[in-house]
Amino acid sequence: MDFELTEEQVMLRDTVRELLARNYDPESRLEVTDTELGWSRDVWRQLAELGVLGLSFTEEDGGVGAGPVETMVVLEEVGRRLAPEPILDAVLVPGGLIAAAGTAEQRRTVLPEVAAGEVLLAFAHSEPGVRWPATDLATTAVEQGDWYTLTGVKNPVPHGDCADRLVVSATLPGGGIGLFLVQAAAATRTPYRTVDGRRGAQIQFDAAPAELLGAGEGSRALAAIEACAQASLCAESVGAMEESLRLTAEYLKTRKQFGVPLAKFQTLTQRAANMYVSLELARSMSLYATAALADGATDPVLSSRARLQVGRAARHIGQEAIQMHGGIGVTAEYPVGHYVARLTAIGRTLGGDLEHSRVLSTRVGDYLLPEL
């Protein structure tokens, strides 16, 4: 199997890398993340002009029609630069749900504006006190002729503070999970800042008017988009881990102790080498998840395998990066601490090690060898 990127994919990667590097150094990124919005609308506009926001949408829906590989190439660069733009939260997940579950009219109405960067979406699915995976939803939908009304509370909603429209999951009157389009102005939002400097919101619906996506039950679309989101988090993590390792290696070469660079101490170089091993293991599992998506596979066991290995690698690399930097590694001015914060937040998004281990443990019997 050929794991090399095509010329077009390399061009996409280099273009996105150059754009993000031009707009974000450690100082300018901190300035942007400290604003009320937490990300740059100017960078968002540039990403839209490049076609990045429409990568995952078909041409009929106003997008580019690229595959999962192109999307993961972009997200790896987002992780490498710690770009705060909500590509996953405002485009890939909610836009993917509209593309998968919506009618042709709903797709034509919403997705071209999303690809153009004119409309921001958010997916309101998680509920207070409910661990991943959220299957028993307290948010309910009541049919009102051609429309529905939704009542319930969603939290956390990543980047729900700035969304124009919401894709909301709720229990249908006859049972099952439905997906709905809701104007953000019809809900009550309580915004907050997350540990990694991003933004989120608690959103309360009180008989909020909603439009059902498609014809009804949305569990299949949810499963497909979650597999995409899990692979996306893996790709972003790999980019962040690679930069964390690079920063650590550079620091070992330049920081001196007892008159010699830290890189001269064999124990430290061995630990850095182990970080590299973890990075390559994570990269291989990220490629595995992406290749499965490209083949149309949305198996949650596959996603949990990838997330578990990537999460362990992220924890190892993050802890070692902080340890080998010493006190400077946890200062707000130095970037490595922000990479570790982002990796930690990713490790708690859509399930942590415990949840993914539980998914895998329930399927152990599928792989036992038959008795001779």
C-alpha positions as MATLAB code, in Angstrom:
seq = 'MDFELTEEQVMLRDTVRELLARNYDPESRLEVTDTELGWSRDVWRQLAELGVLGLSFTEEDGGVGAGPVETMVVLEEVGRRLAPEPILDAVLVPGGLIAAAGTAEQRRTVLPEVAAGEVLLAFAHSEPGVRWPATDLATTAVEQGDWYTLTGVKNPVPHGDCADRLVVSATLPGGGIGLFLVQAAAATRTPYRTVDGRRGAQIQFDAAPAELLGAGEGSRALAAIEACAQASLCAESVGAMEESLRLTAEYLKTRKQFGVPLAKFQTLTQRAANMYVSLELARSMSLYATAALADGATDPVLSSRARLQVGRAARHIGQEAIQMHGGIGVTAEYPVGHYVARLTAIGRTLGGDLEHSRVLSTRVGDYLLPEL';
ca = [
       0.000    0.000    0.000;
       1.302    3.454   -0.944;
       1.256    5.846    2.025;
       2.870    8.735    0.151;
       0.805   11.845   -0.526;
      -0.009   12.748   -4.114;
       1.315   15.946   -5.664;
      -2.063   17.625   -5.126;
      -2.165   16.575   -1.468;
       1.379   17.829   -0.904;
       0.415   21.139   -2.494;
      -2.626   21.382   -0.229;
      -0.525   20.586    2.842;
       2.154   23.133    1.972;
      -0.388   25.838    1.159;
      -2.238   25.391    4.451;
       1.059   25.183    6.347;
       2.249   28.444    4.798;
      -1.050   30.203    5.495;
      -1.122   29.185    9.144;
       2.585   29.911    9.668;
       2.096   33.376    8.179;
      -0.736   34.171   10.564;
       0.307   32.365   13.731;
       3.533   32.550   15.653;
       3.393   31.895   19.421;
       2.833   35.570   20.254;
       0.174   36.314   17.633;
      -1.683   33.101   18.457;
      -1.939   34.125   22.095;
      -3.251   37.533   21.049;
      -5.950   35.915   18.909;
      -6.996   33.325   21.493;
      -7.323   36.068   24.123;
      -9.954   37.898   22.070;
     -13.640   37.411   22.794;
     -14.081   35.212   19.708;
     -10.902   33.196   20.300;
     -10.016   32.793   16.627;
      -9.481   34.949   13.531;
     -12.243   35.688   11.046;
      -9.559   36.879    8.628;
      -7.843   33.462    8.702;
     -11.285   31.863    8.385;
     -11.905   33.890    5.226;
      -8.542   32.813    3.783;
      -9.308   29.162    4.518;
     -12.650   29.557    2.730;
     -10.981   31.153   -0.290;
      -8.567   28.215   -0.500;
     -11.506   25.808   -0.482;
     -10.480   24.239    2.830;
     -13.901   24.757    4.429;
     -15.583   22.950    1.553;
     -13.160   20.037    1.247;
     -15.565   17.446    2.624;
     -18.667   18.639    0.733;
     -19.560   17.508   -2.768;
     -19.475   19.946   -5.651;
     -23.288   19.817   -5.793;
     -23.334   21.042   -2.186;
     -20.945   23.900   -2.899;
     -17.769   22.112   -1.869;
     -14.682   20.571   -3.426;
     -15.545   16.882   -3.120;
     -12.180   15.831   -1.673;
     -11.688   12.636    0.316;
     -10.765   11.950    3.950;
      -7.027   12.063    3.234;
      -7.161   15.712    2.184;
      -9.185   16.593    5.270;
      -6.707   14.866    7.589;
      -3.779   16.571    5.848;
      -5.341   19.924    6.726;
      -6.101   18.965   10.326;
      -2.562   17.752   10.902;
      -1.354   21.214    9.904;
      -3.945   22.777   12.212;
      -2.508   20.714   15.062;
       1.079   21.551   14.104;
       0.389   25.300   14.328;
      -2.266   25.086   17.104;
      -4.559   27.129   14.885;
      -7.734   27.928   16.867;
     -10.094   28.109   13.876;
     -13.041   25.695   14.452;
     -12.746   23.636   11.267;
     -13.822   20.431   12.997;
     -16.470   21.911   15.294;
     -18.073   24.416   12.894;
     -17.707   22.659    9.536;
     -16.711   19.010    9.432;
     -19.019   17.586   12.113;
     -22.215   19.656   11.793;
     -21.753   20.160    8.051;
     -21.098   16.458    7.620;
     -24.336   15.651    9.433;
     -26.285   17.956    7.127;
     -24.591   16.382    4.106;
     -25.339   12.859    5.350;
     -28.858   13.277    6.749;
     -30.293   16.404    5.151;
     -32.548   16.648    2.134;
     -31.231   18.022   -1.146;
     -32.908   21.353   -0.399;
     -31.402   21.536    3.098;
     -27.949   20.780    1.755;
     -28.225   23.390   -1.033;
     -29.526   25.990    1.412;
     -26.887   25.627    4.134;
     -23.696   23.981    2.915;
     -22.588   26.482    0.214;
     -22.706   29.256    2.825;
     -20.705   27.117    5.240;
     -18.071   26.348    2.580;
     -17.834   30.058    1.799;
     -17.207   30.878    5.463;
     -20.403   32.933    5.704;
     -22.295   30.694    8.152;
     -20.936   29.050   11.275;
     -22.407   25.786   12.521;
     -22.086   23.872   15.784;
     -23.211   20.398   16.822;
     -25.155   20.243   20.090;
     -25.150   16.595   21.151;
     -23.492   16.058   24.548;
     -25.611   16.593   27.644;
     -24.690   17.383   31.265;
     -23.864   14.286   33.290;
     -23.852   11.951   30.273;
     -20.574   10.251   29.412;
     -19.538    9.331   25.898;
     -21.162    7.796   23.937;
     -24.342    9.812   24.486;
     -27.190    7.519   23.435;
     -29.962    8.234   25.965;
     -30.794   11.876   25.302;
     -32.911   13.964   27.655;
     -33.488   16.610   24.978;
     -36.864   15.903   23.384;
     -38.561   16.874   20.135;
     -42.280   17.584   19.868;
     -43.917   17.593   16.451;
     -45.755   20.789   15.499;
     -47.100   20.201   11.988;
     -44.227   20.598    9.512;
     -41.899   21.713   12.318;
     -40.717   20.529   15.708;
     -39.912   22.186   18.998;
     -36.936   21.124   21.116;
     -36.599   21.253   24.888;
     -33.465   20.362   26.802;
     -29.900   21.363   27.698;
     -26.723   20.639   25.733;
     -23.257   20.972   27.215;
     -20.491   21.076   26.170;
     -21.130   22.486   22.698;
     -17.718   23.221   21.134;
     -17.762   26.712   19.611;
     -21.463   26.942   20.271;
     -20.873   30.494   21.480;
     -20.354   31.863   17.955;
     -22.514   29.571   15.805;
     -25.206   31.012   13.545;
     -27.066   27.696   13.245;
     -27.053   24.571   15.351;
     -27.381   20.927   14.450;
     -29.081   19.412   17.481;
     -29.728   15.798   18.428;
     -32.938   14.969   20.282;
     -35.214   12.047   21.083;
     -37.991   11.702   18.501;
     -41.627   11.385   19.629;
     -41.723    7.749   18.506;
     -38.261    6.917   19.852;
     -34.842    7.028   18.256;
     -32.539    9.984   17.704;
     -33.376   12.763   15.282;
     -31.154   15.544   13.985;
     -32.531   19.068   13.751;
     -31.535   22.461   12.387;
     -32.058   25.291   14.856;
     -31.324   28.996   14.586;
     -28.850   29.826   17.351;
     -30.868   32.919   18.281;
     -33.754   30.640   19.320;
     -31.715   29.156   22.181;
     -30.142   30.524   25.356;
     -26.359   30.309   25.294;
     -23.903   30.507   28.177;
     -20.385   30.797   26.699;
     -17.152   29.825   28.439;
     -13.471   29.258   27.751;
     -11.985   25.762   27.775;
      -8.699   24.565   29.291;
      -6.956   24.666   25.904;
      -8.009   28.243   25.161;
     -10.880   27.304   22.860;
     -14.519   28.305   23.287;
     -17.650   26.379   24.169;
     -21.153   26.983   25.434;
     -24.012   25.490   27.379;
     -27.132   25.813   25.266;
     -30.655   25.586   26.617;
     -33.664   24.949   24.396;
     -37.131   25.866   25.632;
     -39.617   24.860   22.944;
     -37.164   26.160   20.339;
     -38.465   25.842   16.752;
     -36.488   23.254   14.792;
     -36.388   21.728   11.329;
     -35.898   17.979   11.068;
     -32.913   16.958    8.964;
     -33.985   14.442    6.346;
     -36.838   12.054    6.953;
     -36.299   10.922   10.536;
     -33.875    8.699   12.481;
     -30.291   10.007   12.394;
     -28.276    7.331   14.206;
     -26.571    6.099   11.028;
     -25.434    9.611   10.088;
     -24.230   10.136   13.654;
     -22.106    6.979   13.559;
     -20.509    7.941   10.236;
     -19.673   11.475   11.319;
     -18.320   10.340   14.662;
     -15.861    8.055   12.857;
     -14.755   11.071   10.822;
     -14.438   13.181   13.978;
     -12.372   10.516   15.744;
      -9.974   10.301   12.799;
      -9.814   14.097   12.676;
      -8.816   14.289   16.336;
      -6.107   11.698   15.671;
      -4.721   13.739   12.771;
      -4.713   16.981   14.761;
      -2.983   15.194   17.637;
      -0.230   13.926   15.356;
       0.486   17.460   14.156;
       0.616   18.757   17.726;
       2.831   15.870   18.885;
       5.248   16.352   15.998;
       5.701   20.024   16.859;
       6.046   19.231   20.564;
       8.849   16.808   19.758;
      10.530   19.328   17.452;
      10.443   22.024   20.145;
      11.877   19.585   22.680;
      14.700   18.472   20.388;
      15.621   22.095   19.615;
      15.614   22.932   23.315;
      17.934   20.025   24.117;
      20.363   21.271   21.464;
      20.464   24.856   22.722;
      19.950   24.706   26.506;
      23.214   24.150   28.371;
      23.839   22.521   31.717;
      27.298   22.198   33.265;
      28.645   23.993   30.215;
      27.359   21.504   27.600;
      24.093   21.208   25.651;
      21.452   18.968   27.182;
      21.565   16.896   23.992;
      24.941   15.577   25.177;
      23.275   13.741   28.072;
      22.554   10.207   26.918;
      19.522    9.682   29.136;
      17.776   12.732   27.678;
      18.494   11.715   24.088;
      17.139    8.235   24.814;
      13.947    9.766   26.207;
      13.638   11.954   23.122;
      14.071    8.855   20.969;
      11.235    7.174   22.861;
       9.079   10.228   22.145;
       9.804    9.714   18.460;
       8.738    6.070   18.697;
       5.439    7.125   20.282;
       4.925    9.712   17.545;
       5.408    7.150   14.784;
       3.045    4.690   16.473;
       0.429    7.442   16.672;
       1.021    8.432   13.060;
       0.521    4.877   11.859;
      -2.769    4.576   13.764;
      -3.939    7.927   12.414;
      -3.198    6.708    8.887;
      -5.054    3.502    9.711;
      -8.163    5.439   10.745;
      -7.960    7.683    7.677;
      -7.485    4.767    5.291;
     -10.505    3.022    6.820;
     -12.619    6.146    6.245;
     -11.425    6.309    2.654;
     -12.674    2.719    2.249;
     -16.055    3.640    3.729;
     -15.544    1.902    7.099;
     -17.102    3.519   10.176;
     -16.489    0.752   12.721;
     -16.407    2.223   16.274;
     -13.929   -0.479   17.318;
     -11.506    0.722   14.678;
     -11.929    4.316   15.856;
     -11.335    3.310   19.480;
      -8.155    1.425   18.554;
      -6.775    4.537   16.904;
      -7.870    6.927   19.650;
      -6.473    4.732   22.418;
      -3.004    4.486   20.850;
      -2.914    8.146   19.841;
      -4.090    9.193   23.298;
      -1.356    7.180   25.020;
       1.262    8.602   22.686;
      -0.011   12.146   23.280;
       0.206   11.737   27.034;
       3.738   10.320   26.813;
       5.026   13.017   24.455;
       3.289   15.813   26.337;
       4.610   14.778   29.729;
       8.133   14.284   28.427;
       8.093   17.607   26.585;
       7.131   19.447   29.780;
       9.620   17.482   31.877;
      12.593   18.076   29.586;
      11.811   21.759   29.181;
      11.609   22.259   32.929;
       9.832   25.321   34.320;
       9.700   27.161   30.992;
       7.523   24.364   29.634;
       4.528   25.465   31.689;
       4.785   29.216   31.131;
       2.065   30.975   29.110;
       4.670   32.647   26.885;
       6.299   29.412   25.696;
       4.312   27.268   23.231;
       4.978   23.727   24.454;
       2.571   24.030   27.386;
      -0.210   25.081   25.010;
       0.437   22.010   22.851;
       0.121   19.791   25.908;
      -3.105   21.549   26.924;
      -4.585   20.940   23.491;
      -3.504   17.285   23.478;
      -5.049   16.869   26.937;
      -8.327   18.397   25.760;
      -8.405   16.145   22.692;
      -7.838   13.173   24.985;
     -11.130   14.008   26.740;
     -13.128   14.666   23.561;
     -15.420   11.930   22.226;
     -14.240    9.510   24.856;
     -11.050    9.109   26.847;
      -8.815    6.097   27.422;
     -11.324    4.502   29.807;
     -14.253    4.770   27.407;
     -12.322    3.538   24.389;
     -10.843    0.661   26.401;
     -14.385   -0.288   27.377;
     -15.448   -0.327   23.706;
     -12.543   -2.613   22.840;
     -13.054   -4.903   25.833;
     -16.629   -5.663   24.797;
     -15.325   -7.020   21.476;
     -12.448   -9.154   22.735;
     -14.432  -12.318   22.065;
     -14.584  -11.492   18.374;
     -10.838  -12.129   18.082;
     -10.357  -15.264   20.157;
      -8.852  -18.201   18.305;
     -11.142  -21.214   17.908;
     -10.445  -24.207   20.100;
      -8.507  -26.975   18.404;
];
